[in-house]
Amino acid sequence: MRIIPIPIFENNYSYLIVDDKANEAAAVDPAEPQKVLAVLAQTGAKLTSILTTHHHQKHSVGNIELVLTKPNLAVYGADARIPELNYVCKHNEEFTVGTLKVRSFHTPSHTKGSVCYYVRDGNEMNEELEKAIFTGDTLLTGGCGKFIEGDAKDMYNVLYNILGQLPRDTKVYCGHECALNNLQFASTIDPNNQYIRKQLAYSQMNQITVPSILEDEFKYNPYLRITETSIQQATNVTDPYEVMHMLRVLNDNFINQSNGINGLSNGVNGVNGVNGVNGVNGVNGVNGVNNGMNGMNGINGITEIFDSYLKMNIYGADDLNTLNTIIRRKG
């Protein structure tokens, strides 16, 4: 298995996963398709699928062009707002890319439809040679994503009961190059942590820091250390959910004070987009159904969109009634 990080706009990452045994490849969050296709051409592999971690434009908008360029791609995800979605993956479901085993984990908090993809490469004896998790904006190097459509309890469950249960030698490929900012914040929370100092120095010297190793994240990522005394003292609370919540509050304040832009909630971020209500993932906001809630070539018709949300438990009836009201007001 080869995993190729592809830096794209605003310090985001797409990834190309290549199975050399089957000569097949999958693209993860290919927001700039031409860059992905250029890398793909160098590998000589056949692109068969797209793994979309969540619906935010910086991760999913490239699906449209890529499907037009490479028809019949399987587009995986768990959110009706993902452009060109044609395979809704279940929690803990396993599928394949070539000979690679891929397991999808529903990880709601950053968005209600976030998915992380756990990819394993084995040999003929079924021994796992390499393990990787693609986390989008959920688990980040030295941090985690904002709780945009979830809360601290949701993120706790994701980080500790799902991702935290993976083998500790799993490589973590996140959706943004944000290690420097995250570790600068972590150093204010736990200034005496030698692992934070070491990783911070590394991130200052290297433009690309992915992947990290899950075992190392448990040493320097404050969101994975909320039971430790130093973290509880820094947040002045001890309840795990409250510690998680306070870390996020302090983290957001740190970002604002340093005028940093971490790219996790800027741009088209669901109902709270850059310019207010810009459609849930519409490229041009709420400009009618075709250019609205699921990208340019998304699902047509308000009823179909709402029904799909309800069926996949992405929104409840109250949420949809509110969203429908907003859309009517916007005309």
C-alpha positions as CSV (number, residue, x, y, z in Angstrom):
1,M,0.0,0.0,0.0
2,R,1.2,3.4,-1.0
3,I,-0.3,6.6,0.6
4,I,0.5,9.8,-1.2
5,P,-0.3,13.1,0.6
6,I,-1.4,15.8,-1.9
7,P,-1.2,19.3,-0.5
8,I,-4.0,21.5,-1.9
9,F,-5.4,24.9,-1.1
10,E,-5.2,26.5,2.4
11,N,-3.0,23.8,3.9
12,N,-5.6,21.1,3.2
13,Y,-4.7,17.5,2.2
14,S,-6.1,15.1,-0.3
15,Y,-4.6,11.6,-0.4
16,L,-4.2,8.9,-3.0
17,I,-4.2,5.3,-1.7
18,V,-2.6,3.0,-4.1
19,D,-2.8,-0.8,-4.0
20,D,0.1,-1.9,-6.2
21,K,-0.9,-5.6,-6.1
22,A,-4.2,-4.8,-7.9
23,N,-3.0,-1.6,-9.5
24,E,-6.1,0.2,-8.1
25,A,-6.4,3.5,-6.3
26,A,-8.8,5.5,-4.1
27,A,-8.8,9.3,-3.6
28,V,-9.5,10.7,-0.2
29,D,-11.2,14.1,-0.2
30,P,-10.1,15.1,-3.7
31,A,-11.0,18.8,-3.4
32,E,-8.6,19.7,-6.3
33,P,-9.2,17.0,-8.8
34,Q,-6.5,18.1,-11.3
35,K,-3.8,17.7,-8.7
36,V,-5.1,14.3,-7.7
37,L,-5.2,13.2,-11.4
38,A,-1.6,14.4,-12.0
39,V,-0.4,12.2,-9.1
40,L,-2.6,9.3,-10.2
41,A,-1.0,9.5,-13.7
42,Q,2.4,9.0,-12.2
43,T,1.4,5.9,-10.4
44,G,-0.2,4.2,-13.4
45,A,-3.0,2.9,-11.2
46,K,-6.7,2.9,-12.0
47,L,-8.8,5.1,-9.8
48,T,-11.9,3.2,-8.7
49,S,-13.3,5.1,-5.7
50,I,-13.5,8.3,-3.7
51,L,-13.5,8.2,0.1
52,T,-15.2,11.4,1.4
53,T,-14.7,12.1,5.1
54,H,-17.4,14.8,5.3
55,H,-19.5,17.3,3.3
56,H,-17.5,20.5,3.8
57,Q,-16.6,22.0,0.4
58,K,-12.9,21.9,1.1
59,H,-13.1,18.2,1.2
60,S,-16.0,17.2,-1.1
61,V,-16.4,19.8,-3.9
62,G,-13.9,18.0,-6.2
63,N,-16.1,14.9,-6.3
64,I,-18.1,16.6,-9.1
65,E,-15.3,17.1,-11.5
66,L,-13.6,13.9,-10.7
67,V,-16.7,11.8,-11.4
68,L,-17.1,13.7,-14.7
69,T,-13.5,12.9,-15.6
70,K,-13.6,9.3,-14.3
71,P,-17.1,8.0,-14.7
72,N,-18.4,5.0,-12.6
73,L,-16.4,5.8,-9.5
74,A,-17.7,4.6,-6.2
75,V,-18.2,7.6,-4.0
76,Y,-18.3,6.6,-0.4
77,G,-19.6,8.7,2.5
78,A,-22.4,9.0,5.0
79,D,-23.9,12.4,4.4
80,A,-26.5,13.3,1.8
81,R,-24.7,16.7,1.4
82,I,-21.7,15.1,-0.2
83,P,-21.7,15.8,-4.0
84,E,-22.0,12.7,-6.2
85,L,-22.4,10.3,-3.2
86,N,-23.5,6.9,-4.5
87,Y,-22.5,4.6,-1.7
88,V,-23.7,5.3,1.9
89,C,-21.3,3.4,4.1
90,K,-22.5,2.1,7.4
91,H,-20.6,2.3,10.7
92,N,-18.0,-0.4,11.0
93,E,-18.7,-1.6,7.5
94,E,-15.9,-3.2,5.5
95,F,-15.3,-3.0,1.8
96,T,-12.2,-3.2,-0.4
97,V,-10.1,-1.1,-2.7
98,G,-8.2,-3.7,-4.7
99,T,-6.8,-6.0,-2.1
100,L,-6.9,-3.4,0.6
101,K,-9.4,-3.7,3.4
102,V,-11.3,-0.5,4.2
103,R,-13.5,-0.1,7.3
104,S,-15.7,3.0,7.7
105,F,-16.4,4.5,11.1
106,H,-19.1,7.0,11.7
107,T,-17.5,9.8,13.7
108,P,-20.1,12.5,14.3
109,S,-19.1,15.8,16.0
110,H,-17.3,18.0,13.6
111,T,-20.2,17.2,11.3
112,K,-23.1,14.8,11.9
113,G,-22.1,12.8,8.8
114,S,-18.3,12.6,9.4
115,V,-16.7,9.3,8.5
116,C,-13.1,8.1,9.2
117,Y,-11.7,5.3,6.9
118,Y,-9.4,2.6,8.4
119,V,-7.3,1.0,5.7
120,R,-5.3,-2.1,6.1
121,D,-2.8,-3.9,3.8
122,G,-2.1,-7.6,4.4
123,N,-0.1,-10.4,2.9
124,E,-1.1,-13.8,1.8
125,M,-1.1,-15.1,5.4
126,N,-3.6,-12.3,6.2
127,E,-1.0,-10.6,8.4
128,E,-1.5,-6.8,8.5
129,L,1.6,-5.1,7.2
130,E,0.4,-1.5,7.4
131,K,-2.6,0.3,9.0
132,A,-3.8,3.8,8.3
133,I,-6.8,5.9,9.4
134,F,-8.0,8.9,7.3
135,T,-9.6,11.3,9.7
136,G,-10.6,14.4,7.8
137,D,-11.3,17.1,10.4
138,T,-12.0,14.7,13.3
139,L,-8.6,13.7,14.8
140,L,-5.8,16.1,13.7
141,T,-2.1,16.0,14.5
142,G,-1.9,17.4,18.0
143,G,-5.6,18.3,18.1
144,C,-9.1,17.7,16.8
145,G,-11.7,19.5,14.7
146,K,-14.3,22.0,16.0
147,F,-17.5,20.6,17.3
148,I,-19.7,22.2,14.6
149,E,-22.6,19.8,14.5
150,G,-21.9,17.9,17.7
151,D,-20.6,18.5,21.2
152,A,-17.8,17.5,23.6
153,K,-19.6,14.2,24.5
154,D,-19.8,13.3,20.8
155,M,-16.1,14.0,20.3
156,Y,-15.1,12.1,23.4
157,N,-17.0,9.1,22.1
158,V,-15.3,9.4,18.7
159,L,-11.7,9.9,20.0
160,Y,-11.8,7.4,22.9
161,N,-14.4,4.7,22.0
162,I,-13.8,4.5,18.2
163,L,-10.5,5.9,17.0
164,G,-8.7,5.4,20.4
165,Q,-9.5,1.6,20.1
166,L,-7.4,1.2,17.0
167,P,-4.0,-0.4,17.1
168,R,-1.5,2.2,18.4
169,D,0.8,1.8,15.5
170,T,-1.9,3.0,13.1
171,K,-0.7,6.0,10.9
172,V,-3.0,9.0,11.2
173,Y,-3.7,11.0,7.9
174,C,-5.7,14.0,8.8
175,G,-7.3,16.6,6.4
176,H,-5.2,19.7,7.3
177,E,-1.6,20.7,7.9
178,C,-2.3,22.2,11.3
179,A,0.3,20.5,13.5
180,L,2.2,23.7,14.2
181,N,-0.9,25.7,15.5
182,N,-2.2,22.7,17.4
183,L,1.1,22.0,19.1
184,Q,1.6,25.7,19.9
185,F,-1.8,25.5,21.7
186,A,-0.9,22.2,23.4
187,S,2.3,23.8,24.7
188,T,0.2,26.4,26.5
189,I,-1.9,23.7,28.1
190,D,1.0,21.4,29.1
191,P,4.3,23.4,28.8
192,N,6.4,20.7,30.5
193,N,5.5,17.9,28.2
194,Q,8.7,16.7,26.4
195,Y,6.7,15.0,23.6
196,I,4.9,18.3,22.8
197,R,8.2,20.1,22.7
198,K,9.8,17.5,20.4
199,Q,6.8,17.4,18.0
200,L,6.5,21.2,18.0
201,A,10.2,21.5,17.0
202,Y,9.6,18.9,14.2
203,S,6.5,20.8,12.9
204,Q,8.5,24.0,12.8
205,M,11.1,22.4,10.6
206,N,8.9,20.5,8.2
207,Q,6.1,21.8,6.0
208,I,4.5,18.3,5.7
209,T,4.0,16.5,9.1
210,V,1.5,13.8,8.1
211,P,1.2,11.1,9.0
212,S,1.4,11.0,12.7
213,I,1.3,7.8,14.7
214,L,-1.7,7.1,17.0
215,E,0.6,6.0,19.8
216,D,2.3,9.4,19.6
217,E,-1.0,11.3,19.6
218,F,-1.7,9.8,23.0
219,K,1.5,11.4,24.2
220,Y,1.2,15.0,22.9
221,N,-2.4,15.5,21.8
222,P,-4.3,17.1,24.8
223,Y,-7.7,15.8,23.5
224,L,-6.4,12.3,24.0
225,R,-5.0,13.0,27.5
226,I,-8.1,14.5,29.3
227,T,-7.7,12.2,32.3
228,E,-4.2,13.4,33.0
229,T,-3.6,15.8,35.9
230,S,-1.8,18.5,33.8
231,I,-4.7,18.7,31.4
232,Q,-7.4,18.8,34.1
233,Q,-5.4,21.5,36.0
234,A,-5.2,23.6,32.8
235,T,-8.9,23.4,32.2
236,N,-9.8,23.6,35.9
237,V,-12.4,20.7,35.5
238,T,-12.2,17.0,35.9
239,D,-15.3,15.5,34.3
240,P,-14.1,14.0,31.0
241,Y,-16.8,15.8,28.9
242,E,-16.2,19.1,30.6
243,V,-12.4,18.8,30.1
244,M,-13.1,18.1,26.4
245,H,-15.4,21.1,26.2
246,M,-13.0,23.5,27.9
247,L,-10.1,22.4,25.8
248,R,-12.1,23.3,22.7
249,V,-13.0,26.7,24.2
250,L,-9.4,27.4,25.1
251,N,-8.2,26.2,21.7
252,D,-10.7,28.5,19.9
253,N,-9.7,31.4,22.0
254,F,-6.0,30.7,21.3
255,I,-6.7,30.7,17.6
256,N,-8.6,33.9,17.7
257,Q,-6.0,35.6,19.8
258,S,-3.2,34.6,17.4
259,N,-5.4,35.5,14.4
260,G,-4.8,32.1,13.1
261,I,-7.1,30.5,10.5
262,N,-7.2,26.7,11.0
263,G,-9.4,26.1,8.0
264,L,-11.8,23.8,9.9
265,S,-14.9,25.9,9.9
266,N,-14.1,28.6,7.3
267,G,-15.5,28.5,3.8
268,V,-18.8,26.6,3.2
269,N,-19.5,25.0,6.5
270,G,-23.0,23.9,6.4
271,V,-25.8,26.2,7.5
272,N,-23.2,28.6,9.0
273,G,-21.2,29.3,5.8
274,V,-19.0,32.2,5.2
275,N,-21.8,34.5,4.1
276,G,-24.5,33.2,6.4
277,V,-26.7,30.5,4.9
278,N,-24.9,29.3,1.8
279,G,-26.7,26.1,1.4
280,V,-25.6,23.0,3.3
281,N,-22.9,22.3,0.7
282,G,-24.0,24.3,-2.3
283,V,-21.2,25.8,-4.3
284,N,-23.2,29.0,-4.7
285,G,-25.2,29.0,-1.6
286,V,-29.0,28.7,-1.6
287,N,-29.7,29.6,-5.2
288,G,-32.4,27.1,-5.9
289,V,-32.3,23.3,-5.4
290,N,-29.9,22.5,-8.3
291,N,-27.1,24.8,-6.9
292,G,-28.1,24.3,-3.3
293,M,-27.7,21.8,-0.6
294,N,-25.6,19.2,-2.2
295,G,-23.4,20.9,-4.7
296,M,-23.9,21.8,-8.3
297,N,-25.0,18.4,-9.4
298,G,-26.5,17.2,-6.1
299,I,-29.8,15.7,-5.2
300,N,-32.7,17.5,-7.0
301,G,-35.8,18.5,-5.0
302,I,-36.2,19.7,-1.4
303,T,-38.3,16.6,-0.5
304,E,-35.7,14.1,-1.7
305,I,-32.9,16.0,0.2
306,F,-34.9,16.1,3.4
307,D,-36.0,12.5,3.1
308,S,-32.4,11.4,2.6
309,Y,-31.2,13.4,5.7
310,L,-33.9,11.7,7.8
311,K,-33.2,8.2,6.6
312,M,-29.5,8.6,7.4
313,N,-30.1,10.3,10.7
314,I,-28.1,13.3,9.7
315,Y,-30.8,15.7,10.8
316,G,-33.9,15.4,12.9
317,A,-37.3,16.7,11.9
318,D,-36.9,19.9,13.9
319,D,-33.6,20.7,12.2
320,L,-35.1,20.2,8.8
321,N,-38.1,22.4,9.6
322,T,-35.8,25.2,10.6
323,L,-33.6,24.7,7.5
324,N,-36.7,24.7,5.3
325,T,-37.9,28.0,6.9
326,I,-34.5,29.6,6.2
327,I,-34.5,28.4,2.6
328,R,-38.0,29.9,2.0
329,R,-36.9,33.2,3.5
330,K,-33.9,33.2,1.2
331,G,-36.2,32.6,-1.8
